[in-house]
Amino acid sequence: MKEELLIEKLNNYGKSDMYPFHMPGHKRNTGDLGNPFAIDITEIEGFDNLHHPKEIILECEKRAARLFGSDKSFFLVNGSTCGILTAISAATKPGDKIIVGRNAHQSVFHAAVLRRLDVRYVYPEILEEGIQGEISVKNIKRCLEENPDAKAVVITSPTYEGIISNIEEIAKEAHKRNMPLIVDEAHGAHFCISEEFLPSAVEMGADIVVNSLHKTLPCFTQTAILHLKSEYVSEKGIRRFLDIYQTSSPSYIFMANMDKCISDLLENGKEQAESYMAMMREFRERVKNLRNVKVITKDNMDISKIVMSVKDTVITGPELNRMLHDNYHLEMEMVTPEYVLAMTSICDTPEGLDRLEKALLEIDNRLNRQNDKVEVTDHGYISQATASREKRAELHEAFEMEKRSVKIENAAGLISGDFVYLYPPDIPILVPGEVISKDFIRLVKDMERDGLYLKGLDYEQGLIEIALF
Ligand SMILES: Cc1ncc(COP(=O)(O)O)c(C=O)c1O
């Protein structure tokens, strides 16, 4: 039998009727790039250099700074990941202390490993709907008071689910102590387009902000941007680390795509945002009376994220996802034990949202009948998974330490040697140096019984990696 090539698989998938409720934000239906090979060049004469921009790429970055309202914006071709590594590295010296919102992407923890940082955590609230909420100003303030020697504050806003924190107040608290605030706004690149969206972190006074353009704007996967507007971190510092973390062969296809997207948004972003917002408000209105599946809405939540909670129903997140996928051909962004997340952008179509509405109405109707017969149990997996953990050793020490795999049930009280994740967005719920508690082991076992698995554990052998201190 002939082996299928990746390109054939992608082309066949592109022809199918699967609708993308996931990133990238272009939703496979936008742009007129022509032949990508025709514009795929290297740093030839007249086309500048991303690492030392002086001509056309500098112009592109200035255009971006105008759209995002920063002093200086830097194109990234290795995703927000390289922007976050850069931001944290530029704001600290090896061995420094930083304050981090614990619901951070893995790149924040990786930066802490690389710079051998002493990390102090602030935990997000857990909302009654079972999703992670904001990082409160009160908790940041307390952590700053306990750690006046910290060198930077790093938080994620919006979260994967679209919840923003009070950046304005958090920035003021950090600045009172002469510290920069770094915001991982990977999911909020669209905020700058229009006042219809939530306020952007640059606008609210953050020092360094990182956006994944590919997540919520019509841009290729891997495209992202870092913004600087700070008294505490210099452009030189940022460039030094971008040279380390970014490829020396940046794609002109990516950069051209970012620039075109930014220029289009400067020209007609407000109108696009208006019609998109009208479509999303209408969608929310039509699904607000579902009895079982709850589409979560909050004042401090980005409207583009459709979080469908099945917390008080007889089905799990993976089961809802399977129905949406198999029966309605709707591809979701993320699945957790208790909810399913659909991502939308200005490139979504009314037809796509109609299909999701119809699917939700039918599934909800079916659940009406089942819920009457079966007792519903709330597992509280999300709150258990994001409970605070005892730190016994520094992240970087445990990361570098000799490791051994032990049976999960025998690991209580031992120190984790690796990261364990609840689901992809790569937010670790256990990091190297933290104690593996009895509660954590119980959570692993309960979830496994329900067919839910954590990334970073060896389920075949039933093993977890520990650091040998
Ligand atoms: C909150 C958050 N920050 C950072 C990243 C990394 O972004 P990128 O994939 O652009 O490197 C992600 C990726 O999912 C994310 O969810």
The ligand as a MOL file (V3000), in Angstrom:
LIG
                    3D

  0  0  0     0  0            999 V3000
M  V30 BEGIN CTAB
M  V30 COUNTS 16 16 0 0 0
M  V30 BEGIN ATOM
M  V30 1 C -0.7090 31.1260 27.5240 0
M  V30 2 C 0.3020 30.7230 26.4880 0
M  V30 3 N 1.4810 31.3390 26.4640 0
M  V30 4 C 2.4330 31.0300 25.5680 0
M  V30 5 C 2.2130 30.0470 24.6290 0
M  V30 6 C 3.2980 29.7390 23.6280 0
M  V30 7 O 2.9520 30.2810 22.4020 0
M  V30 8 P 3.5810 29.8410 21.0220 0
M  V30 9 O 2.9160 28.5600 20.6480 0
M  V30 10 O 3.2560 30.9650 20.1010 0
M  V30 11 O 5.0360 29.6640 21.2200 0
M  V30 12 C 0.9940 29.3630 24.6160 0
M  V30 13 C 0.7610 28.2910 23.6380 0
M  V30 14 O -0.2360 27.6280 23.6130 0
M  V30 15 C 0.0080 29.7090 25.5680 0
M  V30 16 O -1.1780 29.1060 25.6070 0
M  V30 END ATOM
M  V30 BEGIN BOND
M  V30 1 1 1 2
M  V30 2 1 2 3
M  V30 3 2 2 15
M  V30 4 2 3 4
M  V30 5 1 4 5
M  V30 6 1 5 6
M  V30 7 2 5 12
M  V30 8 1 6 7
M  V30 9 1 7 8
M  V30 10 2 8 9
M  V30 11 1 8 10
M  V30 12 1 8 11
M  V30 13 1 12 13
M  V30 14 1 12 15
M  V30 15 2 13 14
M  V30 16 1 15 16
M  V30 END BOND
M  V30 END CTAB
M  END
